Amino acid sequence: MIHEIDEALRRLLAPAVTGDVAFDAPTRDWAARRNAPTLNAYLYDIREDVARRERGAYAERDAGGAVTRRRQPPRWFRLSYLVTAWTSRPEDEHRLLAAAMALLLPHEVLAGDAVPESVRPIAASLPISVAVPPAESRSLADIWSALGGELKPSLDVVVTTPFPVTPVYEVAPPVTEAEIVVRGLDAAATEVRPRMIRRAGSRGGATGAGSDAATGATGA
């Protein structure tokens, strides 16, 4: 799923640059090897969007309405990218960043073909934010220090997406008939009356749980 979001961003950013859209960590060694104008979208943080978390499982049903299995709701995650421009001149880098902003800002969500196939059954669109101040627990200066490079102008781009793999619990087949045994108060004088219970719509003419079988037994 993460690599599919990478490709969605690549398609959005590609018209802004004649060179490449990269996803490498922008370290000094990487910068030294770069020999063409480049937009870099470095995935530096993955966090769950706990405000979207749902509790409890939901039921999946077949065409007849019977529960076939239960599934935990999807968990949503915020993928944070550090988008930077790399050329030989700062002025050209600023032009690249401006072009990237012009391509990203019109999109409040990723929709249509930009949504990865793996998450389309869950969400038809994915929220995207551009240049919104990061959480207080994240400092871009600290990120650059960890990368061993010098601080550069950058765009903080965040895509919020569900993770498509969720736990699934199989359920037993629905009960279609059962036998009820009725016993008297005196254990020595026990009366047994078989009675059949069928689910509504099952064969045999029963109209719902508690209906008598064709044997003629009427229950207790």
Disulfide bonds with the S-S distance in Angstrom:
none
